[in-house]
Amino acid sequence: MPTTHHAPATPATPGTPDTPVLTATGVTMRFGGLTAVHAVDLTVHPNEIVGLIGPNGAGKTTFFNCLTGLYRPTEGTVAYRNTVLPPKPHLVTRAGIARTFQNIRLFANMTVLENVLVGRHTRTHEGLFAALLRGPRFHRAETESTRRAMELLAFTGLDRKAEQLARNLPYGEQRKLEIARALASDPGLLLLDEPTAGMNPQETRTTETLVHAIRDQGTAVLVIEHDMRFIFNLCDRVAVLVQGEKLVEGTSETVQADERVIAAYLGTPFDDAPGQEEIAEVEAAEAQADATRAGTETGETGPEEER
């Protein structure tokens, strides 16, 4: 259970209290001739939790990848506090947007504390020589990073396991650790990709409490999730993607009452809905793009993540 002594995150980019932390405008992502995301607009304001839902193959993770610089959108722009972001993940993180992934990506053979310290690197400014000389400036930065990391572990309820290897944590606590690592960059916006996937009901309720606490401490949240009860209990506003396009956006009540949303989740075709062959082609193109990018990064060819 999160505690309440966590200091509010400091946004990386200045702005007025009313400046949106995220403004996605006309975001489109094509893989060859296939369109996975088409002209999606989305805004997230400070102190807001926004949900992004849709059936399998709706383009939710592709849209997330466009927001965080993993993909360069074919068209459209992504801005943090009215500053358009370059399509580079480390620059997006430095600007003030952090994320977790659908499949947990922890450093399994590092300790819980070390995993969170990795997330602090975008907020430290010591150069190579300071690190090599390990002088007073380096040690001050190292002490401050450790203090902040332990604060986040206490916030997520993991401080007593700081010295354990990440791989030895139960599944639900690994999810918490990934959130703590993302928070270590002091983001103004946190993107969560299916944070309750594989969790039992108790773990899901704990995650809901944690996300509310994150928002209450000053970080806006955008979350993808298949658990509709979780989303509708959690979010101030919900947007629905269906085959790469935003179908509807509004309060939980508005979204749940929309007949097109019900039809999409039941698999019932509506006007201009794509067929299964078109859906399969888009999913295959997304998987190929991931495999190509993963091969470029690692020198191998293979899928980076299961979609």
GIFENCOR-V547243 format. One line per field, one symbol per residue. burial: + if it has 9 or more other C-alpha atoms within 8 Angstrom, else -. A space follows every 10 residues. Layout:
burial = ???
//
This chain:
burial = -++--+--+- ++------++ ++++++++++ +--+++++++ +-++++++++ +++++-++++ ++++++++++ +-+-++++++ ++--+-+++- ++++++++++ +--+-----+ +++-+++-++ -+---+---+ +--+--+++- +---++-+++ +++++++++- -+-+++--+- --++++++++ ++++++++++ ++++++--+- --++-+++++ +++++-++++ ++++++---+ ++-+++++++ ++++++++++ ++-++----- +++++----- --------+- +++-++++++ ++++++---- +-+----
//
